[in-house]
Amino acid sequence: MSIGVLVVDDSAFFRQQIRSIINAHPQLTVVGEASNGREAIDKTLRLKPDVITMDYEMPMMDGISAVREIMNKQPTPILMFSSLTLKGARVTLDALDAGAVDFLPKSYERVSGANSSLKQVLVEKLIAVAKPKVGLTTAAPVAPARRVSQAKQYTQKFELVLIGTSTGGPVALQKVLTQLPANFASPILLIQHMPGSFTGAFAERLNSQCRIGVKEAEDGDVLKPGVAYLAPGGMQMMLTAKGKIKIFEGDARLNYKPSVDLTFGSAVKHYGNHALAIVLTGMGADGRDGARLLKQANSVVWAQEGSTCVIDGMPSAIVKANLADEVIPLLDVAKRMAEVVR
């Protein structure tokens, strides 16, 4: 089954480049184009695409207003194109709040290059975010019994919470962290796949919305209860001692910067069985290897329940590897965290 894509951008050149990438893939077809937000809404209602690519700065109606109206009238997975600036980060976060599922950096050079890495990422993300809508699965089926698990009782004290996520993560983290009480008893490490220019703005936004403190992690930070530390985009975050953060560039052997696996794994030596690791929505399997190390140290691992994920790749990898102590719907995660972290 072909996935129909609506391409929305006020640049005819950019639309042409995106169209050629999409139509070159056997699973994707451009079903329409729009040059402003108003036209995007009209064509969404008429063409009913499976997924939309959306620019944010357009005449007549901007991308965020269009996202908001589309999600109200004809809910459709929307992938935003964003500039890698502070303004672009804030606008993209607004678009995610309005209902967009993910974003990609907008670069005329990268999209027109013969061997552009953006092309592969664009195709992968379009297919991934459209799959639930067109009735395809995002991962191998998991037995229903693994999808719902009873809330467990834990004897250990949780001295650290780690949360790893990717596609769909900004909204998921917002829904979890805004529900935590100001006196939450543990520090939290947040590992979200995100460009370096975005994480500062994202941490600021979360800090303004939450009762706990949220900050972009810095090298040498000492962990405090009731504070969440967001790994800087394009960097790696690990623990070098109990309660102490190290931020560094890392090397090319790790696919993700930041890497959930690296941060999870670094907690094993210093926290043993006193860590709680949570894997939320995201593509791929980052976090699975780190979760395995934590489980070997008798720490606890939770996965987000698949039907509540934007993309069930990362949580499903945890479940399929039999690493999940609990499989929890997104809106119940904060409640369970508050119950077990005391």
C-alpha positions as CSV (number, residue, x, y, z in Angstrom):
1,M,0.0,0.0,0.0
2,S,1.4,3.4,-1.1
3,I,1.7,6.1,1.5
4,G,0.2,9.4,0.3
5,V,2.2,12.6,1.2
6,L,1.1,16.2,1.0
7,V,4.1,18.6,0.7
8,V,3.6,22.0,2.1
9,D,6.2,24.8,1.5
10,D,6.2,28.3,0.0
11,S,9.4,27.5,-1.9
12,A,8.7,25.9,-5.2
13,F,12.3,24.6,-5.3
14,F,12.1,23.0,-1.9
15,R,8.7,21.3,-2.9
16,Q,10.3,20.0,-6.1
17,Q,13.3,18.5,-4.2
18,I,11.0,16.9,-1.6
19,R,8.7,15.6,-4.3
20,S,11.5,14.0,-6.2
21,I,12.8,12.2,-3.0
22,I,9.4,11.0,-2.0
23,N,8.3,9.8,-5.5
24,A,11.6,7.9,-5.9
25,H,10.7,5.6,-3.0
26,P,8.4,2.6,-3.8
27,Q,6.3,3.0,-0.6
28,L,5.7,6.8,-1.0
29,T,3.7,9.0,-3.4
30,V,3.1,12.8,-3.4
31,V,-0.6,13.2,-3.6
32,G,-0.6,17.0,-3.5
33,E,1.3,20.2,-2.8
34,A,0.5,23.5,-1.1
35,S,2.4,26.8,-0.8
36,N,0.7,28.2,2.3
37,G,-1.1,27.0,5.4
38,R,-4.6,27.8,4.1
39,E,-4.1,25.8,1.0
40,A,-2.6,23.0,3.2
41,I,-5.8,22.8,5.2
42,D,-8.0,22.7,2.1
43,K,-5.9,20.0,0.4
44,T,-5.8,17.9,3.6
45,L,-9.6,17.9,3.8
46,R,-9.9,17.1,0.1
47,L,-7.1,14.7,-0.5
48,K,-6.9,13.0,2.9
49,P,-3.1,12.3,2.8
50,D,-1.5,9.7,5.1
51,V,1.2,12.2,6.2
52,I,2.1,15.8,5.6
53,T,5.5,17.6,5.4
54,M,5.0,21.2,6.7
55,D,7.1,24.4,6.6
56,Y,6.4,26.8,9.4
57,E,7.1,30.2,7.8
58,M,4.6,30.8,4.9
59,P,2.3,33.5,3.6
60,M,-1.4,33.7,4.3
61,M,-1.2,31.2,7.2
62,D,1.9,29.9,9.0
63,G,2.6,26.3,9.6
64,I,1.7,26.2,13.3
65,S,-1.8,27.6,12.6
66,A,-2.2,25.1,9.8
67,V,-1.1,22.2,12.1
68,R,-3.6,23.3,14.8
69,E,-6.5,23.5,12.3
70,I,-5.6,20.2,10.5
71,M,-5.5,18.4,13.8
72,N,-8.9,19.8,14.7
73,K,-10.6,19.0,11.4
74,Q,-8.7,16.1,9.9
75,P,-6.1,14.6,12.2
76,T,-3.0,13.6,10.2
77,P,0.6,12.8,11.0
78,I,2.6,16.0,10.3
79,L,6.4,16.2,9.9
80,M,7.7,19.8,10.3
81,F,10.7,21.2,8.6
82,S,12.6,23.5,10.9
83,S,15.6,25.8,10.8
84,L,18.4,25.0,13.3
85,T,18.2,28.3,15.2
86,L,16.9,29.2,18.6
87,K,13.9,30.8,16.9
88,G,13.4,27.6,14.8
89,A,13.6,25.5,17.9
90,R,10.9,27.5,19.7
91,V,8.7,27.5,16.7
92,T,9.2,23.7,16.2
93,L,8.3,23.1,19.9
94,D,5.1,25.2,19.3
95,A,4.3,23.0,16.3
96,L,4.8,19.8,18.4
97,D,2.5,21.3,21.0
98,A,-0.1,22.0,18.3
99,G,0.0,18.3,17.2
100,A,2.9,17.8,14.8
101,V,4.6,14.4,15.5
102,D,8.2,15.1,14.6
103,F,10.6,17.5,12.8
104,L,13.5,17.6,10.4
105,P,16.1,20.3,9.9
106,K,15.4,22.4,6.8
107,S,18.5,22.7,4.6
108,Y,18.5,23.5,0.9
109,E,22.0,22.2,0.6
110,R,21.3,18.8,2.3
111,V,18.1,18.2,0.5
112,S,19.6,18.8,-2.9
113,G,22.9,16.9,-2.4
114,A,23.4,13.8,-4.5
115,N,24.1,11.6,-1.4
116,S,22.1,13.6,1.1
117,S,21.7,11.9,4.5
118,L,18.5,13.9,4.9
119,K,16.9,12.0,2.1
120,Q,17.1,8.7,4.0
121,V,16.0,10.2,7.3
122,L,13.0,11.9,5.6
123,V,11.9,8.7,3.9
124,E,12.3,6.7,7.2
125,K,10.4,9.2,9.2
126,L,7.5,9.6,6.7
127,I,7.0,5.8,6.6
128,A,7.3,5.5,10.4
129,V,4.8,8.2,11.3
130,A,2.3,7.2,8.6
131,K,2.3,3.5,9.5
132,P,-0.4,3.6,12.2
133,K,-2.7,5.6,9.9
134,V,-2.4,3.3,6.9
135,G,-2.8,0.2,9.1
136,L,0.8,-1.0,9.0
137,T,2.6,-2.1,12.1
138,T,5.7,-0.3,13.4
139,A,7.3,-3.3,14.9
140,A,6.8,-7.1,15.1
141,P,3.7,-8.0,17.0
142,V,4.1,-8.5,20.7
143,A,1.9,-10.9,22.6
144,P,-1.1,-9.1,24.2
145,A,0.0,-10.3,27.7
146,R,3.2,-8.3,27.4
147,R,1.3,-5.2,26.5
148,V,-0.4,-4.7,29.8
149,S,1.4,-5.5,33.1
150,Q,0.3,-5.3,36.7
151,A,1.8,-2.5,38.8
152,K,4.6,-4.1,40.8
153,Q,5.8,-3.5,44.3
154,Y,9.5,-2.7,44.7
155,T,11.7,-3.1,47.8
156,Q,14.6,-0.9,46.7
157,K,14.8,2.8,47.0
158,F,15.1,4.6,43.6
159,E,17.9,7.1,43.8
160,L,17.9,8.0,40.1
161,V,15.3,8.0,37.3
162,L,16.5,7.9,33.7
163,I,14.1,8.5,30.7
164,G,15.1,7.8,27.1
165,T,13.0,8.8,24.1
166,S,13.1,9.9,20.5
167,T,10.3,10.5,17.9
168,G,7.2,11.8,19.8
169,G,9.4,12.4,22.9
170,P,9.1,16.1,23.4
171,V,5.3,15.9,23.9
172,A,5.6,12.6,25.9
173,L,8.2,14.2,28.2
174,Q,6.0,17.2,28.7
175,K,3.0,15.0,29.6
176,V,5.0,13.0,32.1
177,L,7.1,15.8,33.8
178,T,4.3,18.3,34.2
179,Q,2.4,15.8,36.3
180,L,5.3,15.2,38.8
181,P,5.1,16.9,42.2
182,A,7.6,19.7,43.2
183,N,9.0,17.4,46.0
184,F,9.7,14.5,43.7
185,A,12.4,12.6,45.6
186,S,14.9,11.7,42.9
187,P,16.9,13.4,40.2
188,I,16.0,12.6,36.6
189,L,18.2,12.2,33.6
190,L,16.4,12.9,30.3
191,I,17.9,11.6,27.0
192,Q,15.9,12.9,24.0
193,H,17.2,12.6,20.4
194,M,17.3,16.3,19.4
195,P,19.6,18.7,17.6
196,G,22.0,20.7,19.8
197,S,20.3,24.0,19.0
198,F,17.0,22.7,20.3
199,T,17.7,21.2,23.8
200,G,18.3,24.6,25.5
201,A,15.0,25.9,24.4
202,F,13.2,22.6,25.2
203,A,14.7,22.6,28.8
204,E,13.6,26.2,29.3
205,R,10.1,25.4,28.1
206,L,9.8,22.3,30.4
207,N,11.1,24.3,33.3
208,S,8.4,26.9,32.9
209,Q,5.7,24.2,32.6
210,C,6.7,21.9,35.4
211,R,6.7,22.0,39.2
212,I,10.1,20.2,39.3
213,G,13.1,22.0,37.9
214,V,14.3,21.2,34.4
215,K,17.7,22.3,33.0
216,E,20.0,21.5,30.1
217,A,22.7,19.4,31.6
218,E,26.2,20.9,31.9
219,D,29.5,19.2,32.5
220,G,30.1,18.8,36.2
221,D,26.5,19.2,37.3
222,V,25.8,17.6,40.7
223,L,22.4,15.9,40.7
224,K,19.7,17.2,43.0
225,P,16.4,15.6,43.9
226,G,13.4,17.1,42.1
227,V,15.5,18.3,39.1
228,A,15.5,16.9,35.6
229,Y,18.7,17.2,33.5
230,L,18.2,17.2,29.7
231,A,21.2,15.8,27.7
232,P,22.5,18.5,25.3
233,G,21.7,17.6,21.7
234,G,24.8,16.6,19.7
235,M,26.7,15.6,22.9
236,Q,26.8,12.6,25.2
237,M,25.8,12.5,28.8
238,M,27.1,10.0,31.4
239,L,27.7,9.6,35.1
240,T,31.3,9.6,36.2
241,A,30.5,9.2,39.9
242,K,27.4,8.9,41.9
243,G,25.4,12.1,41.4
244,K,27.9,13.7,39.0
245,I,27.3,14.4,35.2
246,K,29.9,14.4,32.5
247,I,29.1,16.0,29.1
248,F,31.4,15.2,26.2
249,E,31.3,14.9,22.4
250,G,31.8,11.1,22.2
251,D,32.9,9.4,18.9
252,A,31.4,8.2,15.7
253,R,30.8,4.7,16.9
254,L,27.5,5.7,18.6
255,N,24.7,6.5,16.1
256,Y,22.9,8.8,18.5
257,K,24.0,12.0,20.2
258,P,22.8,11.8,22.9
259,S,22.7,8.1,23.2
260,V,20.2,6.5,25.6
261,D,22.3,3.3,25.8
262,L,25.4,5.3,26.9
263,T,23.6,7.2,29.7
264,F,21.7,4.1,30.9
265,G,24.9,2.0,30.9
266,S,26.8,4.7,32.9
267,A,24.3,4.5,35.7
268,V,25.0,0.8,36.4
269,K,28.3,1.2,38.2
270,H,27.2,4.1,40.5
271,Y,23.5,3.2,41.2
272,G,23.4,-0.6,41.0
273,N,19.8,-1.7,41.7
274,H,18.7,1.8,42.8
275,A,17.9,3.1,39.3
276,L,14.6,3.3,37.5
277,A,14.9,3.5,33.7
278,I,11.9,4.4,31.5
279,V,11.8,4.1,27.7
280,L,9.3,6.2,25.9
281,T,8.2,6.6,22.3
282,G,10.8,6.6,19.5
283,M,12.2,5.0,16.4
284,G,14.8,2.3,16.5
285,A,16.2,0.5,19.6
286,D,18.4,3.0,21.4
287,G,18.1,2.2,25.1
288,R,17.8,-1.6,24.8
289,D,21.5,-2.4,25.4
290,G,21.7,0.0,28.3
291,A,18.5,-1.3,29.8
292,R,19.9,-4.8,29.6
293,L,22.9,-3.7,31.7
294,L,20.7,-2.1,34.2
295,K,18.6,-5.2,34.5
296,Q,21.7,-7.3,35.1
297,A,22.3,-5.0,38.1
298,N,18.7,-5.6,39.3
299,S,17.6,-2.1,38.4
300,V,14.0,-1.6,37.2
301,V,13.0,-0.9,33.6
302,W,9.6,0.3,32.3
303,A,8.4,0.7,28.7
304,Q,5.7,2.9,27.3
305,E,2.6,0.9,26.2
306,G,2.7,0.7,22.4
307,S,-0.7,2.1,21.5
308,T,0.1,5.3,23.4
309,C,3.4,5.9,21.4
310,V,3.9,8.0,18.3
311,I,6.4,5.3,17.3
312,D,6.6,2.0,19.2
313,G,10.2,1.2,18.2
314,M,12.2,1.9,21.3
315,P,9.6,0.6,23.8
316,S,8.9,-2.4,21.7
317,A,12.6,-3.3,21.6
318,I,12.6,-3.3,25.4
319,V,9.5,-5.5,25.6
320,K,10.6,-8.0,22.9
321,A,13.9,-8.4,24.8
322,N,12.0,-9.3,28.0
323,L,13.5,-6.3,29.8
324,A,10.3,-4.5,30.9
325,D,9.2,-4.8,34.5
326,E,6.1,-2.8,33.6
327,V,4.5,-1.7,30.3
328,I,2.6,1.5,31.1
329,P,0.3,3.8,29.1
330,L,1.9,7.3,28.7
331,L,-0.7,9.1,30.9
332,D,0.0,6.7,33.8
333,V,3.8,7.0,33.8
334,A,4.0,10.1,36.1
335,K,1.6,8.5,38.6
336,R,3.6,5.3,38.8
337,M,6.8,7.3,39.1
338,A,5.4,9.2,42.1
339,E,4.2,6.0,43.7
340,V,7.5,4.2,43.6
341,V,10.0,7.0,44.0
342,R,9.7,8.0,47.7
